[in-house]
């Protein structure tokens, strides 16, 4: 039953306030929904695919992000001259800028995302923690909000027990965070951390948490519509990170059990419901070796790694996100939102792993994109495309899916071996090393994997290689009999018919 008119946020044209693969991804979802699209681009992106495939395009300025993709006035002006009724922010840039969401709404534009208040509150690390704690979501033991001075910090740390983490309220993504193993380190770090926070974030406030040892970064994908419907789409394990940059994401997590997935999913839905969350969102948790899970942060945007959830559960999250903004009801049955596949994503960046991942922008002189059943490559590059130096270095997201994690790893290895990019350095070879590492293959990793198990080897020393022998998966694995980390085979579908090449062109 459609909601009555005043609830429908009708628009027929969406301005995509982003670039690269996510801009293309949003354009594709808009087309599926019969919506017109407007691309905005900087002079550096004149030859980009998102410009080519949008119905209309507007140049919004010079290459510098601050004068283009981050410039609210230019983006709003582009929406007005093209008569777009909605703006999709993608990820990064202005996607989690509450002021931008507010300006859109005040200009009569639908911001495709949560309300400005939700972006503001859930983007505040301390407020988000308070909201989640009130909703009954487990949070990391620590201070009740900001720690006012060192004396209080010392007393708190004694109560919590070392080691503790000092975190800048305005920090994030690993910035403004310091571990303290004892009082001496706490004293030293207290003054450094608050000065650093004042300088980096113009806010010196710190809060404290017990250190969660050797955790996994496990995030839960959720959605809420404007009719009281909330769902979760299971987890993504994003523990393989380098300097807080995610490199590999997978679902299901090797750590997960059906019981833990249900508990974490329900906690995430409860948190969303308690704030009437609108749109798609992700709640990040730290999960320790005893499978204790703690709220870490909430992301109020569509995330880079959303495709593995789409592939594993056979959903279209970006389409759902836009449908919520149009006022439609999202009608899933939570019990049907289960893994039909295992899915893994590698971020292929134009960076040189042998030169400390130094970005290597430039022209792609040769390109072969892998394919075959269960292979999807979300990208906005093409042969002779020039990767500009002004933005991130993402070339493509290589996503695979298969009925088991083992087979997905095989598919990923093969796809990586097929992936040819000439003219710029890439991280393909680095990913190939990870996908043959015995600990990764065994699912035996946590956030410290790259630092601890992937150290630079002395010259000439060979890395351990894990050979995978594919166990013949059981013909019909019914959901209730799914064991970790097997995934349920969707009843009645055959790999071949389902696993068509899902390469995003
Ligand atoms: C932590 C933690 C351990 N204990 N908090 C990293 C960035 C931001 N998301 C918070 N982070 C962490 N907070 C406590 N109490 C470990 C990390 C952390 C981390 C978390 C997820 C993924 C990768 C990480 C790498 C280093 C540290």
Boltz pocket constraint, residues with backbone or C-beta under 6 A from the ligand:
constraints:
  - pocket:
      binder: B
      contacts: [[A, 140], [A, 165], [A, 172], [A, 173], [A, 174], [A, 175], [A, 177], [A, 209], [A, 210], [A, 211], [A, 212], [A, 213], [A, 215], [A, 216], [A, 217], [A, 238], [A, 239], [A, 241], [A, 244], [A, 286], [A, 296], [A, 297], [A, 447]]
      max_distance: 6.0
